Amino acid sequence: MSRSKNHVPGEVGIWIFILGDMVIFGLFFLVYVYYRGLDIELYRQSQLQLNQHYGALNTLLLLASSWFVVMGVEKARQGLGQKAAPFFASALACGLGFSAVKVVEYGEKLAADITITSNDFFMYYYIFTGLHFLHVVIGMGVLTFMILKTRAKHFQSNDMIMVESGASFWHLVDLLWIVLFPLLYLMP
Amino acid sequence: MNIRSQLLCAWCGVVFLVLFTIGWVLLARFLPPPSPSLGAEEVAAIYQQNTGAIRFGLMLAMIAGGLTAPWVAVIANQMRRIEGNSPVLTYTMLVAGAVGVVILVLPTMTWTVAAFRPERAPELILLLNDFGWLLFVMTFSPFFVQNMAIGLAIFSDFASEPVFPRWLGYFNIWVAILFVPGGLITFFKTGPFAWDGILAFWLPLVIFFAWFLVMFVVLLQTIRRQANGI
């Protein structure tokens, strides 16, 4: 497959979706930072109740998953669909790990009677991480699709566009978390 | 190919936008929404002071709501061209779209009941006002399903000359996801996720209007291509 320096990965439409999604999350984050500034003590106090280890572990899991996806796309570009599939499967495993940590984390918060209505900080915490988690779930579906595509006998350059689109979406999932993690868990 | 009827149906979408804006925004003055944190007396005062304009504005908004039926039908008709023999996504879109018509019409009637006897106990006005707003803002699920069905149908179009451009599929799925925060208003009386909040109300509302305009422009192009036999 020929590729120029100006190659846009995946189909153009996926970038409309990705940029649109980033604009929306960008707006979410601006709203959060604005309201945080109005009542900074409450946000600081509440933030201390989050378990940073869970957040950090999930960051590592998603960064690793993105690396696996990059390696998988490299293999697929060389036409080695069979070798790409295990990388995508590893990324999927990271996604499952992320989900497990998230479930444990939500469980602990709910057990401690911290809910979406506890205060403004936890409202944002549940909604932002919940919407991001929705992206993770969709992303794991996409990864599964990519595994099936690359494992198929007739992997062709046409399928490559699909693989690149899926990979771009998974990087978006990672990117959003990279912003979300410091915003909710670390911001002083 | 009843091109004329299709164009008529597509224009209904635009007429809906204009008529709904005149009735609901300019006459009833429901934009910006009354805060969900207002007390019964304050909410009752809104209906008591602006009674005539609210009644007439909501009547226009109710009429506008019905015009989304032909609008949904013309989208379904074009989706059917993609799906051919077993148009399940088209049916999904049609059913969800029909429910959408109800969701646009029913709140106007709920608020109309409040404006019908504005002198009744303020607590009852508050109840009807709550009911109308929750019905109007929170019910994202039919619209979500409708837009997802359009998006997935466009993705399934592998013809050399696709009915809709593929980016429209991504656009519809993006719009579908943007409706989701509306579902959170049950938890809040203030802030960005209340029924007058920027993320649960303003953002989905603006996107909802923009969706009509984008779909309208693309529909006109699609119908024109169909008329030219492509």
Chai-1 contact restraints between the chains, C-beta under 6 A:
chainA,res_idxA,chainB,res_idxB,connection_type,confidence,min_distance_angstrom,max_distance_angstrom,comment,restraint_id
A,G13,B,R166,contact,1.0,0.0,6.0,A-B,restraint_1
A,G13,B,W167,contact,1.0,0.0,6.0,A-B,restraint_2
A,G13,B,Y170,contact,1.0,0.0,6.0,A-B,restraint_3
A,I16,B,W167,contact,1.0,0.0,6.0,A-B,restraint_4
A,I16,B,Y170,contact,1.0,0.0,6.0,A-B,restraint_5
A,F17,B,Y170,contact,1.0,0.0,6.0,A-B,restraint_6
A,F17,B,W174,contact,1.0,0.0,6.0,A-B,restraint_7
A,G20,B,W174,contact,1.0,0.0,6.0,A-B,restraint_8
A,V31,B,P192,contact,1.0,0.0,6.0,A-B,restraint_9
A,I116,B,F187,contact,1.0,0.0,6.0,A-B,restraint_10
A,T117,B,F187,contact,1.0,0.0,6.0,A-B,restraint_11
